Amino acid sequence: MIGVIIVELLDARNDFIFKKIFGSENNKDVLLAFLNSTFMEAGEPPLTEIILMNPYTDKDAPAEKQSILDIKAKTAEGKRINIEMQLFNPYNMEKRTLFYWSEMYYHQIQKGDDYSQLKKCVTINILNYSCLPNDRHHNVFRLREDHTGISLNNDLEIHVMELTKLEEQAVPLTSGLINWLLFLKGVEQPNWEVLTMNEPMLKKAMDTLEFLSQDAATRMEYEARMKYLRDEASRMNGAKAEGRAEGRAEGRAEGERKKAEAMVRELLALGVETSIIVRASGLSEQEVLSLKSQVGRH
């Protein structure tokens, strides 16, 4: 009897793997199905065609560690779409999102061109961490007037999908975006059949993930990318922690200085000699004299 070798699946939340599944010419139908689930949930009509602007090629192998492995596409009408998977929190995601959206919008036309040529730009961020202060796993942002809700225009659209908010979500019995997000999150394989019943095109995405997981070269590239992503996340977390520690140290130093200055003012009010105050407070003679002049003015 020949044993069956079970290969551990790669993590589809790794941006390298995500782009190989959704961003290749061979899988444009997978990308189209995912986008249609996204847009239909946002109350928009489905797309009939999608054009990849930066399709996955071997050049996208994560040798350039700092490369952004996003997916850029456009519709037949010229609407631009950018999809980015974030396994770890890069911080300042809101500002980062607006910056990349503005680049996508700005680079559509050349200087002096007619602004009417600008087409709608859509950013889709799939996050493996919580970012927004609500319980929704899919949030959609547009330009609206505060009081009346009227639209300034329809050119800006930002989708934020937070996989962490699916933790309590049972496998659904209906079609829709939730099926795609559960697949990306890594729902157990016994549940895959239910997901594909809801979203048939998910079967091709799953087959692609299984194929990639069995390829030795892909696994090596995947591990290299994971190492970089983990190191980068660790570096950013370390810098953030260091900043907090420096802030606490500066706060303590400022607190000690204020205590010393308060003591100096009390001693000056009692008429204590400057040299004694310097020794008692730890401040310099110049600092004590400066405080003395301030006390004199009051």
N, C-alpha and C positions, 0 to 999 in steps of 0.2 A: 504494500500500500504506500503510495507516494504522499508524504505530508504536504500540507498547504502552508506556504510561507506567508505570514501576515506582516505586511509592511506598515510601520507607523506612518500615519498621514502627516504631511507637512501642514503647517499652520497657514491657512488662506489669509490671515490678517497680516502676514508678512508682505510688505508692499511689492517685493520682487515676485512672489508667488501670485499675489492678487493681479498684478499687471499681466503675468503670463496667462492667467485664466480669462481675464476680461478685456485685455488690451491687445490681443493679437488678431490679425486679419482672419485667421481660421475660426475665431470665436466671436466675430462681430454679432452673430445672432444671439449669443449669450449676453453680450453687453446691451444689445437692443432690448431684450426681454427684461433685464434688470432696470434699465432706464424707464421703460414703460410702466413697470410696477411702481417706480418712484414717482413719476409724473402723474399717473392716475390717482395715486393716493393724495397728491396735492391738487387734485381737481382739474388737471390739464389733459388735453387729448393725447393719445398715444402717437409715437413716432412711427413712420413707415420705413425710414432709412437712416443710417448713421455712417458718418465718414470719419475714420481714425486719422488724426493729424500727427500723432507720434506713436504709430503701432510698435508693439514689442518686436525687437530684433535681438540678435546675439550681442549687439553693442550695448544693450540694456543690462547685460549681466553685471552684478554689483561690484565690479572692479573699482569703479570710481565711487568710493564710499559715500561721499557727500551728495551724490546725485539724488534728485527727487524723482522717484519712480511713479509719477502720476499718469493719468490717462487723459489725453486731450482729444476731443472729438467735436464734430459739428454736424448739424442737420442739413438736409438739402436746401433749406431756406436760409442757411447761414448762421443759425443760432449756435453759439459756442458753449461747450460743456467741459468742465474740468472735474475729474474725480480723483480724490486722494484718500488713501488709507493711512491711518495713523495708529500704529501699535502702541506707542508710548506717547505720553504728554509732552509736546514740544514747548509748552507754555506760551502765553500771549497768542493763543490760537485765534481769538476773535480778530485781533489786528492783523495777524498773518493772513487770515482768510481774506480780509478786505484788500490787503496789499496785492495778493495774487489775483483776486478778482479784477482789481483796477488795471493790472498789467494786461490781463486778457482783453479787457474792454478797450484799453488805450491802443494796443498794437493792431487793432483791426484796420485802422486807416493811417495814411501817411499825412504829414503836415500839409495843411492847405486843402485837404479833402473835405467833402461835404459831410457834416455831422449826421445827416440823415442816413448815411451808409452804415452807421453803427448798429449792430445787431445785439439782441439779447444775449447776456452771458450768465451761465448757471454754474455755480460751484457746488459740488457735493462732497462733503467731508464725512468719512466713516471713521468714527473714533472708538478706540478700545478703552476708553476711560470716560468718566462723567465730566461734563463741562457746563451745562446749563442748569439753572436752579428750578427744574420742574421734573415731572415723572415721565414725560413723553420721550419715546425712543426716536421719533422723527419730528424735527422742527423745521419749519420753512419760513424764511425771512424775505420780505420784499419792502419796497419804498412806499410807505403810506403816510398820509397826513394824520396827525394825532387825534383831532377832534371829529372830523367827518369820515375818516377812513378812505378818502379818495386816493387814487394812485397817482404819484408824480409821473412815473412811466413804468413800463413793465420790463425794463432792461436788466434790473438787478434781481437775482433770485439765488438764495443761499440755502442749501439743505444741510442740516446737521443731524447725523444718525449716530446714536450712542449705544454701542453694543452692550455696555454694562447694564443698561436699563431693561435688558431682556432676561435677566437672571430668574425672575419669577414667572416668565412667560412660558406657558405650556405650548407644545407643538400645535399649531392652529389646524382647523379643519377647512379653511377657506384659502383661496388664492390671495396673492398680494405680496407686498414688500417684506413683510415679516418673515416669510419663508426664506428669502434670500439672506436676510440678516442672521437668521438662526444658522444657516449653512456656514456663513462667514465666521460666526462666533464659535463654531465647532461642535454643533449638536451631534450627539452620538450616532454612529452609522445605522443602528437599527431604526432610527427615526427618519432616515433619508427617504425611504419609500413613500412615507406620508407626505413629505415636502415635495417630492417629484410628482405625486398625484395632484397636488395643488398647483405646482408650477412645472410643467413638463420640461422646459428648457434647463431647469436646474440639473437634470440628469447629465447633460453635456458638461456642465461646470464640474459636477462631481467626478465624472469620468476623467476629465482633464486633471483634476487634483490627484486622483489615484495614479494616473500615468506619470505625472511629475514626481510623485512620492517614490516611484520605483526606479527613477533615473538617477544613477550615481552622481553624474556631473551636476545635475540640478540640486541634489542634496548638499553637495559641497558648496555651491554658490549660495544656497539657502542658509547654511550654517555660518558662512562668512558674513552675510547680510545681517543675520540675527546677532552675531557678535558685535558688529558695528552699532546696530540699533540699541542693544543693551548698554554698550559702553557709552554711547551718546546720552542715553537716558540717565545713566549713573553720573556722568559728568554734569549734566544740567541739574540733577537733584543735589549733587554735592555743592555746586555753585550757589544754588538757592539756600541750602542749609548754612553755607559759609556766610552768605549775606545776612541771614537772620542772626547768626552768632555775632557778626560784626555790629549789627544794629543794636543787639542787646548790650554788647560791651560799650558801645558809644553812649547808650542810654544810661548805663551805670556810671560811666565817667562824668557825664553831664550832671547826674544826680549828686555825685560826690562834690562836684565843683559848686553847685548851688548851695549845698550845705555849708561849704567852707566860706562862701561869700556872705551867707546869712550870719555866720559866726563873726566874721570880720566886722560887719555893720554893727553888731551888738557890742563888740569890744571897742569900736571907735566911739560909739555913743557913751560908753563908760569912761572914755578918756585914756584908754590904755595906750602906751607908747607903741609906735610903729614897729620897732625892732622886735618887741615881744609878740605882736600880732603876727608878724611874718613867721616866727618860729612856731607859733601855736596853730596857724592855719595851713601852712605848707604852700601858701601863695608867695609869689615874688614880691619884693618891695615895691616895684613899679605897679603891680596889680593892686596892692593894698592902697597905695597913694591914689590910684585911679578911683577906687571905691570911696576913698576919703573925700575926694573932690566931688563925687556924686552926692555923698551924704551932706556935704557943705552947701550944695546948691538947693537941697531940700530943707 
